[in-house]
């Protein structure tokens, strides 16, 4: 699960490997069901929707 806090726009954009994955209401968490296991690496970033206010890029290994 991805988790975040400190946003104020009501919705966020979640990026995976530099591409927009999904825009969702700001619930503070999101589960990305990639279906991949066994060492696959992804880069994630969460941004306030419609802004350049983004988290640091996080590396996640499944």
C-alpha distances in whole Angstrom, upper triangle without the diagonal:
4,6,10,14,17,17,20,21,19,17,15,15,12,14,13,16,18,18,17,14,14,16,14,15,14,12,10,7,6,5,7,9,11,13,14,14,17,16,15,14,13,13,11,13,12,16,18,19,23,23,23,21,18,15,16,15,12,13,10,12,11
4,7,11,14,14,17,18,17,14,12,12,9,11,11,14,16,16,15,13,13,14,12,14,12,11,8,5,5,6,8,11,13,15,16,16,19,18,16,14,12,11,9,9,9,12,14,16,20,19,19,17,14,12,13,12,10,11,10,12,13
4,7,11,12,15,16,15,14,12,13,11,13,14,17,18,18,17,15,15,14,13,13,10,9,6,4,7,9,11,15,16,19,20,20,22,21,20,18,15,14,11,11,9,12,13,16,19,19,19,16,13,11,13,13,11,13,12,15,16
4,7,8,12,13,13,12,10,12,11,13,15,18,18,19,17,16,15,14,13,12,9,9,5,6,9,12,14,18,19,22,23,23,25,24,22,20,17,15,12,10,8,10,11,14,17,16,16,13,11,9,11,12,12,15,15,18,19
4,6,9,12,11,12,11,13,13,16,18,21,21,21,19,19,17,16,14,13,9,9,6,9,12,15,17,21,23,26,26,27,29,27,26,23,21,18,15,13,10,11,11,14,17,16,16,12,11,10,13,15,15,18,18,22,23
4,7,10,11,12,11,14,15,17,20,22,21,22,20,20,19,17,15,14,10,11,9,12,15,19,20,24,26,29,29,30,32,30,29,26,23,20,17,14,11,11,10,13,16,14,14,11,11,10,13,16,17,20,21,25,26
4,6,7,8,8,11,13,15,19,21,20,20,18,18,16,14,12,11,8,10,9,12,14,18,19,23,25,28,29,30,32,30,28,26,22,20,16,13,10,8,6,9,12,11,12,9,9,10,14,16,17,21,21,25,26
4,6,8,9,13,15,18,21,24,22,22,19,20,18,14,13,11,8,11,11,14,17,20,22,26,27,31,32,33,36,34,32,29,26,23,19,16,13,11,7,9,12,11,13,10,12,13,17,19,21,24,25,29,30
4,6,7,11,14,17,20,23,21,20,17,18,15,12,11,9,8,11,12,15,16,20,21,25,26,30,31,33,35,34,31,29,25,23,19,16,12,10,6,7,9,9,12,10,12,14,18,20,21,25,25,29,30
4,7,11,13,17,20,23,22,21,17,17,14,11,9,6,5,8,10,13,14,18,20,23,25,28,30,32,34,33,31,29,25,23,19,17,13,11,8,8,11,12,15,13,14,16,19,21,22,25,25,28,29
4,7,10,13,17,20,18,17,14,14,10,7,6,4,4,8,10,11,12,15,16,20,22,25,26,29,31,30,28,26,22,20,16,14,10,9,6,6,9,11,13,12,12,14,18,18,19,22,22,25,26
4,6,10,13,16,15,14,11,11,8,6,6,6,6,9,9,10,10,14,14,18,19,23,24,26,28,27,24,22,18,16,13,10,7,6,5,5,8,9,11,10,9,11,14,15,16,19,19,22,23
4,6,10,13,11,10,7,8,6,4,7,9,9,12,12,12,11,13,13,16,17,21,22,24,26,25,22,20,16,14,11,8,6,5,6,5,8,9,10,10,9,11,13,13,14,17,17,21,21
4,7,10,9,9,6,6,5,6,8,11,11,12,11,10,9,11,10,13,14,17,18,20,23,21,18,16,12,11,7,6,5,6,9,9,12,12,12,12,10,10,12,11,12,14,14,17,17
4,7,6,5,4,5,7,9,11,14,14,16,15,13,12,13,11,14,13,17,17,19,21,19,16,14,10,8,6,5,6,8,11,11,13,13,12,13,10,10,11,9,10,12,13,15,16
4,5,6,6,6,9,12,14,17,17,18,17,15,12,12,10,12,11,14,14,16,18,16,13,10,7,5,5,7,9,12,15,15,17,17,16,16,13,12,12,9,10,10,10,12,13
4,6,8,9,12,15,18,21,20,22,20,18,16,16,13,15,12,16,14,16,18,15,12,9,6,5,6,9,12,14,17,18,19,18,17,17,14,14,13,9,10,9,11,12,14
4,7,9,12,14,17,20,20,22,20,19,17,17,15,17,16,19,18,20,22,19,16,13,10,7,8,8,11,12,15,15,16,15,14,15,12,13,12,9,11,12,14,16,18
4,6,9,12,15,18,19,21,20,18,16,17,14,16,14,18,18,20,22,20,17,15,11,10,9,10,11,12,15,14,15,15,14,16,14,15,15,12,14,14,15,17,18
4,6,8,11,15,16,18,17,16,14,15,13,15,14,18,18,21,24,22,19,17,13,12,10,9,10,10,12,11,12,13,13,15,13,14,15,13,15,16,16,19,19
4,7,10,14,15,16,16,14,11,12,9,11,11,15,16,19,21,20,17,15,12,11,9,10,10,11,14,12,14,16,16,17,14,15,16,14,14,15,15,17,17
4,6,10,12,13,14,12,10,11,10,12,13,16,18,21,24,23,20,18,15,14,11,11,10,11,12,10,13,15,16,16,14,15,17,16,16,18,17,19,19
4,7,9,11,13,12,10,13,12,15,16,20,21,24,27,26,23,21,18,16,13,12,10,9,9,7,10,12,14,14,13,15,17,17,18,20,19,22,22
4,6,8,10,10,8,11,12,15,17,20,22,24,27,27,24,23,19,18,15,13,10,11,10,9,12,14,16,16,15,16,18,18,19,21,20,23,22
4,6,9,10,10,13,15,17,20,23,25,27,30,29,27,25,22,21,17,15,12,12,10,9,13,15,17,16,15,16,20,20,20,23,22,25,25
4,6,8,9,13,15,18,20,24,25,27,30,29,27,25,21,20,16,14,10,10,9,9,13,14,16,14,13,14,17,18,18,21,21,24,24
4,6,8,11,14,17,20,23,24,26,28,28,26,24,22,20,17,15,12,13,12,13,17,18,19,17,16,16,19,19,19,21,20,23,23
4,7,11,13,17,19,22,23,24,27,26,24,22,19,18,14,13,10,12,11,13,17,17,18,15,14,13,16,16,16,18,18,21,21
4,7,10,13,16,18,20,21,23,22,21,19,17,16,13,12,10,13,13,15,18,19,19,17,15,13,16,16,14,16,15,18,17
4,6,10,12,15,17,18,21,20,19,17,15,14,11,12,10,13,14,15,18,19,20,18,16,14,16,15,14,15,14,16,15
4,6,9,11,13,15,18,18,16,16,13,14,12,13,13,16,17,18,21,22,22,21,18,17,18,17,15,15,13,14,13
4,6,9,10,12,16,16,13,13,11,12,10,12,13,16,18,18,21,22,22,21,18,17,18,16,14,14,11,12,11
4,6,8,10,14,15,13,14,12,14,13,16,16,19,21,21,24,25,25,25,22,21,21,19,17,16,13,13,11
4,5,8,12,12,10,11,10,13,13,16,17,20,22,22,25,26,25,25,22,21,21,18,16,14,12,11,9
4,7,10,12,10,13,12,16,16,19,20,24,26,26,29,30,29,29,26,24,24,21,19,17,14,13,9
4,7,8,7,10,10,14,15,19,21,24,27,27,29,30,29,29,25,24,23,20,18,15,12,10,7
4,6,6,9,11,15,16,20,22,26,29,29,32,32,31,30,27,25,24,21,18,15,11,9,5
4,6,9,12,16,18,22,24,28,31,32,34,34,33,32,28,26,24,21,18,15,12,8,6
4,6,10,13,16,19,22,26,29,30,32,32,30,30,26,23,22,18,15,12,9,6,5
4,7,10,13,17,20,23,26,27,29,29,27,27,23,21,20,16,14,10,8,6,5
4,7,10,14,17,20,24,25,27,26,24,24,20,18,16,13,10,7,6,4,6
4,6,10,13,16,20,21,23,22,21,20,17,15,14,10,8,6,5,6,8
4,7,11,13,17,18,20,19,17,17,13,12,10,6,6,5,6,9,11
4,7,10,14,15,17,16,15,14,11,9,8,6,5,6,7,11,13
4,7,10,12,14,13,11,10,7,6,6,5,6,9,11,14,16
4,7,9,12,11,10,9,6,5,8,8,9,12,13,17,18
4,6,8,7,7,6,4,6,9,10,12,16,17,21,22
4,6,6,7,6,6,9,12,14,16,19,20,24,25
4,6,8,8,9,12,15,16,18,21,22,25,26
4,7,9,10,14,17,18,20,23,24,28,29
4,5,8,12,14,16,19,22,24,27,29
4,6,10,12,13,16,20,22,25,27
4,7,10,12,15,19,21,24,27
4,7,9,11,15,17,21,23
4,6,8,12,14,18,20
4,6,10,13,16,19
4,7,10,13,16
4,6,10,13
4,7,10
4,7
4
